[in-house]
Amino acid sequence: MLKRTIQARCPAQLFKNQQKADFTPEMWGGAATEYERAFGGKLESYARQVIEDHMDRSNMGAVLDVGCGTGAVWDALKGTGAQCKSFTGIDYSEDMINKAKQKLTHTPSPFPHNELHIMDGTAMSFNDSSFDTIFAMFSLLFFTDKLKGMQEIHRVLRPSGNAVIGCWAPVQTIEWVHYSNVALKSVLGSSLPKIRPENKAELPNFQTYANPLVLKADLVKAGFLGDCVSVAAVTRTFSFKGAVELERLWLDMSLTYPSLSFVMNTFPKDEIKDIKAEVAKSFATVVHEATQTTEHHGVLRGTANVALCKK
């Protein structure tokens, strides 16, 4: 495959505007449908595994989901038969909340009380010690102030309550991300933008807590006792049906992964659609060759670091 030689615009010039445009509630909300299609089931799968393996489903009390997105944790709680007095979901994206509301409206809830709020996870309006169980599955790692988010979770968690913080393990263990990187390099080569070190630190980084020791250390800084925090590696396997589904997955990723969205938007607008199509095809080919799947079926695996905290 010939590598493209399209000249990307300078990320240093784009950075300030890009940060405002792409890493805001509007960015996440603008891709709510693609997010649900690409990752709703995957995120539910991780939450479901944690609930089944590490939690007492018979008495979860008042539950809060921080960065609830389109409602994956609600799906997991419902699917595992968890007994909850109430479910509250918050997200700073209005479109994500609206998508979650549609789900709760059209699906009977097993929980006596359900609430969804547009709210910043680093400045929650809840009183201290309001919840028995708190989830933050793959949301807190995108917070601008992650420590503040952890402190807020600790604050609104009741004594003896449980918090679950889901983050991604190293990129090599998240096959859809790893193969996406391979496809990007295959298609774009030297045209891939180079982000300056001083800007890279400010970009959302889903690998912030790839090291479980760093995740635990920050939770201790936030107020949790070290003996009350453990980090489990949770690996899930997802099936796909051939090249078309893989291409659709990558195209959805290009809209819902902040860093990938940033890279794509460094190219001229009239070229982005064609570049995305080419990378999506390369992604499908790379996955097919690397995983030795059949033409019509295959699997991708991904590992998460999940912190289990008790107050």
For each residue, the residues with C-beta under 8 A, 3 or more apart:
1: 186 187 282
2:
3: 186 187 188 189 190 191
4: 187 188 189 191 275 278
5: 189 190 191
6: 188 191 267 268 271 275
7: 191
8: 11 191 192 193 266 267
9: 13 14 193 266 267 268
10: 13 14 193 266
11: 8 14 15 18 193 194 195 196 199 262 266
12: 15 195 196 199
13: 9 10
14: 9 10 11 17 18 265 266
15: 11 12 18 19 195 196 199 202
16: 19 20
17: 14 20 21
18: 11 14 15 21 22 23 262 265
19: 15 16 22 23 202 203
20: 16 17 23 24
21: 17 18 24 26 27
22: 18 19 27 258 261 262 265
23: 18 19 20 27 142 203 204 258
24: 20 21 27 28
25: 28 29 92 93 94 95
26: 21 29 30 93
27: 21 22 23 24 30 31 258 261
28: 24 25 31 32 35 69 91 92 93 95 96 256
29: 25 26 32 93 94 95 96
30: 26 27 95 255
31: 27 28 34 35 252 255 256
32: 28 29 35 36 70 93 95 96 98 99
33: 36 37 99
34: 31 37 38 251 252 255 256
35: 28 31 32 38 39 40 69 70 96 252 255 256
36: 32 33 39 40 69 70 99
37: 33 34 40 248 252
38: 34 35 42 248 249 252 253 256
39: 35 36 42 43 72 252 256
40: 35 36 37 43 44 69 70 71 72 75
41: 44 45 72 238
42: 38 39 45 46 236 238 302
43: 39 40 46 47 69 72 73 137 138
44: 40 41 47 48 72 73 75 76 79
45: 41 42 48 49 76 236 238
46: 42 43 49 50 137 138 166 234 236 304 306
47: 43 44 50 51 72 73 75 76 77 135 137 164 166
48: 44 45 51 52 76 79 80
49: 45 46 52 53 234 236
50: 46 47 53 54 55 164 166 232 234 306 308
51: 47 48 54 55 57 76 77 80 82
52: 48 49 55 57 80
53: 49 50 232
54: 50 51 164 232 308
55: 50 51 52 60 82 133 162 164
56: 59 60
57: 51 52 60 80 81 82 83
58: 83
59: 56 83
60: 55 56 57 63 77 82 83 84 85 132 133
61: 84 85 131 132 133 158 161
62: 84 85 86 88 130 131 132 133
63: 60 73 77 84 85 86 87 88 111 131 132 133 134 135
64: 88 89 90 126 130 131 133 134 135 156
65: 68 73 74 87 88 89 90 134 135 136 137
66: 90 121 124 134 135 136 139 140 149 152 153
67: 90 91 92 121 136 137 138 139 140 142
68: 65 71 72 73 74 89 90 91 96 97 100 116 139
69: 28 35 36 40 43 72 91 93 96 99 100 139
70: 32 35 36 40 96 99 100 103
71: 40 68 74 75 89 99 100 103 104
72: 39 40 41 43 44 47 68 69 75 76 137
73: 43 44 47 63 65 68 76 77 89 135 137
74: 65 68 71 77 78 87 89 100 103 104 109 114
75: 40 44 47 71 72 78 79 103
76: 44 45 47 48 51 72 73 79 80
77: 47 51 60 63 73 74 80 82 84 87 111
78: 74 75 81 82 107 109 110
79: 44 48 75 76
80: 48 51 52 57 76 77
81: 57 78 110
82: 51 55 57 60 77 78
83: 57 58 59 60
84: 60 61 62 63 77 87 110 111 133
85: 60 61 62 63 111 112 113 132
86: 62 63 111 112 113 114 115
87: 63 65 74 77 84 109 111 113 114 115
88: 62 63 64 65 114 115 116 117 131
89: 64 65 68 71 73 74 97 100 115 116 117
90: 64 65 66 67 68 116 117 118 119 121 124
91: 28 67 68 69 96 97 100 116 118 119 139
92: 25 28 67 118 119 120 121
93: 25 26 28 29 32 69 96 97 118
94: 25 29 97 98 118
95: 25 28 29 30 32 98 99
96: 28 29 32 35 68 69 70 91 93 99 100
97: 68 89 91 93 94 100 101 116 117 118
98: 32 94 95 101 102
99: 32 33 36 69 70 71 95 96 102 103
100: 68 69 70 71 74 89 91 96 97 103 104 116
101: 97 98 104 105 116
102: 98 99 105 106
103: 70 71 74 75 99 100 106 107
104: 71 74 100 101 107 109 114 116
105: 101 102
106: 102 103
107: 78 103 104
108:
109: 74 78 87 104 114
110: 78 81 84
111: 63 77 84 85 86 87 114
112: 85 86
113: 85 86 87
114: 74 86 87 88 104 109 111
115: 86 87 88 89
116: 68 88 89 90 91 97 100 101 104
117: 88 89 90 97
118: 90 91 92 93 94 97
119: 90 91 92 123 124 125
120: 92 123 124
121: 66 67 90 92 124 136 139 140 143 149 152 153
122: 143 144 145 148 149 152
123: 119 120 148 152
124: 66 90 119 120 121 152 155 156
125: 119
126: 64 130 131 156
127: 130 156
128: 155 156
129: 156 157 158 159 161
130: 62 64 126 127 156 158
131: 61 62 63 64 88 126 134 156 157 158 161
132: 60 61 62 63 85 157 158 161 162
133: 55 60 61 62 63 64 84 161 162 163 164
134: 63 64 65 66 131 153 156 157 161 162 163 164
135: 47 63 64 65 66 73 163 164 166
136: 65 66 67 121 139 140 149 153 163 164 165 166
137: 43 46 47 65 67 72 73 164 165 166
138: 43 46 67 141 166 167 168 206 304
139: 66 67 68 69 91 121 136 142 143
140: 66 67 121 136 143 146 149 150 153 165 167
141: 138 146 167 168 205 206 208 209
142: 23 67 139 204 206 258
143: 121 122 139 140 146 148 149
144: 122
145: 122 148 149
146: 140 141 143 149 150 208 218
147: 150 151 218 221 222
148: 122 123 143 145 151 152
149: 66 121 122 136 140 143 145 146 152 153
150: 140 146 147 153 154 165 218 219 221 222 223 224
151: 147 148 154 155 222 223
152: 66 121 122 123 124 148 149 155 156
153: 66 121 134 136 140 149 150 156 157 163 165 222
154: 150 151 157 163 222 223 224 311
155: 124 128 151 152 223
156: 64 124 126 127 128 129 130 131 134 152 153
157: 129 131 132 134 153 154 161 162 163 311
158: 61 129 130 131 132 161 311
159: 129 311
160: 310 311
161: 61 129 131 132 133 134 157 158 310 311
162: 55 132 133 134 157 308 309 310 311
163: 133 134 135 136 153 154 157 224 307 308 309 310 311
164: 47 50 54 55 133 134 135 136 137 306 307 308 309
165: 136 137 140 150 153 215 219 306 307 309
166: 46 47 50 135 136 137 138 234 304 305 306 307
167: 138 140 141 206 208 209 210 215 304 305 306 307
168: 138 141 171 174 177 206 207 209 210 302 303 304 305
169: 173 174 210 233 303 304 305
170: 173 174 207 210 303
171: 168 174 177 178 181 207 210
172: 178
173: 169 170 178 235 301 302 303
174: 168 169 170 171 177 178 302 303
175: 178 179 287 291 300 301 302
176: 179 180 249 250 253 287 300 302
177: 168 171 174 180 181 257 302
178: 171 172 173 174 175 181 182
179: 175 176 182 183 283 286 287 290 300
180: 176 177 183 184 250 253 260 279 283
181: 171 177 178 184 185
182: 178 179 185 186 286 290
183: 179 180 186 187 250 279 280 282 283 285 286
184: 180 181 187 188 192 263 279
185: 181 182 188 189 192
186: 1 3 182 183 189 282 286
187: 1 3 4 183 184 275 278 279 282
188: 3 4 6 184 185 191 192 275 279
189: 3 4 5 185 186 192
190: 3 5
191: 3 4 5 6 7 8 188 267
192: 8 184 185 188 189 263
193: 8 9 10 11 263 266
194: 11
195: 11 12 15 199 200 203
196: 11 12 15 199 200
197: 200 201
198: 201 202
199: 11 12 15 195 196 202 203
200: 195 196 197 203
201: 197 198
202: 15 19 198 199
203: 19 23 195 199 200 258 259 262
204: 23 142 258 259
205: 141 208 259
206: 138 141 142 167 168 257 259
207: 168 170 171 210
208: 141 146 167 205 214
209: 141 167 168 212 214 215 218 305
210: 167 168 169 170 171 207 214 305
211: 214 215
212: 209 215 216 231 233 305 307
213: 216 217
214: 208 209 210 211 217 218
215: 165 167 209 211 212 218 219 231 305 307
216: 212 213 219 220 226 229 230 231 307
217: 213 214 220 221
218: 146 147 150 209 214 215 221 222
219: 150 165 215 216 222 224 229 307 309
220: 216 217 223 224 225 226 229
221: 147 150 217 218
222: 147 150 151 153 154 218 219
223: 150 151 154 155 220
224: 150 154 163 219 220 228 229 309 310 311
225: 220 228 229
226: 216 220 229
227:
228: 224 225 309 310 311
229: 216 219 220 224 225 226 307 308 309 310
230: 216 307 308
231: 212 215 216 305 306 307 308
232: 50 53 54 305 306 308
233: 169 212 303 304 305 306
234: 46 49 50 166 303 304 305 306
235: 173 301 302 303 304
236: 42 45 46 49 301 302 304
237: 299 300 301
238: 41 42 45 299 300 301 302
239: 297 298 299
240: 245 246 249 297 298 299 300
241: 244 245 296 297
242: 245 246 295 296 297 298
243: 246 247 281 284 285 288 295
244: 241 247 248 284
245: 240 241 242 248 249
246: 240 242 243 249 250 280 283 284 287 288
247: 243 244 250 251 280 281 283 284
248: 37 38 244 245 251 252 280
249: 38 176 240 245 246 252 253 283
250: 176 180 183 246 247 253 254 279 280 283 284
251: 34 247 248 254 255 276 280
252: 31 34 35 37 38 39 248 249 255 256
253: 38 176 180 249 250 256 257 260
254: 250 251 257 260 261 264 276 279 280
255: 30 31 34 35 251 252 261
256: 28 31 34 35 38 39 252 253 261
257: 177 206 253 254 260 261
258: 22 23 27 142 203 204 261 262
259: 203 204 205 206 262 263
260: 180 253 254 257 263 264
261: 22 27 254 255 256 257 258 264 265
262: 11 18 22 203 258 259 265 266
263: 184 192 193 259 260 266
264: 254 260 261 267 272 275 276
265: 14 18 22 261 262 272
266: 8 9 10 11 14 193 262 263
267: 6 8 9 191 264 271 272 275
268: 6 9 271 272
269: 272
270:
271: 6 267 268 274 275
272: 264 265 267 268 269 275 276
273: 276 277
274: 271 277 278
275: 4 6 187 188 264 267 271 272 278 279
276: 251 254 264 272 273 279 280
277: 273 274 280 281
278: 4 187 274 275 281 282
279: 180 183 184 187 188 250 254 275 276 282 283
280: 183 246 247 248 250 251 254 276 277 283 284
281: 243 247 277 278 284 285
282: 1 183 186 187 278 279 285 286
283: 179 180 183 246 247 249 250 279 280 286 287
284: 243 244 246 247 250 280 281 287 288
285: 183 243 281 282 288 289
286: 179 182 183 186 282 283 289 290
287: 175 176 179 246 283 284 290 291 293 298 300
288: 243 246 284 285 291 293 295 298
289: 285 286 292
290: 179 182 286 287
291: 175 287 288 298 299 300
292: 289
293: 287 288 297 298 299
294: 297 298
295: 242 243 288
296: 241 242
297: 239 240 241 242 293 294
298: 239 240 242 287 288 291 293 294
299: 237 238 239 240 291 293
300: 175 176 179 237 238 240 287 291
301: 173 175 235 236 237 238
302: 42 168 173 174 175 176 177 235 236 238
303: 168 169 170 173 174 233 234 235
304: 46 138 166 167 168 169 233 234 235 236
305: 166 167 168 169 209 210 212 215 231 232 233 234
306: 46 50 164 165 166 167 231 232 233 234
307: 163 164 165 166 167 212 215 216 219 229 230 231
308: 50 54 162 163 164 229 230 231 232
309: 162 163 164 165 219 224 228 229
310: 160 161 162 163 224 228 229
311: 154 157 158 159 160 161 162 163 224 228
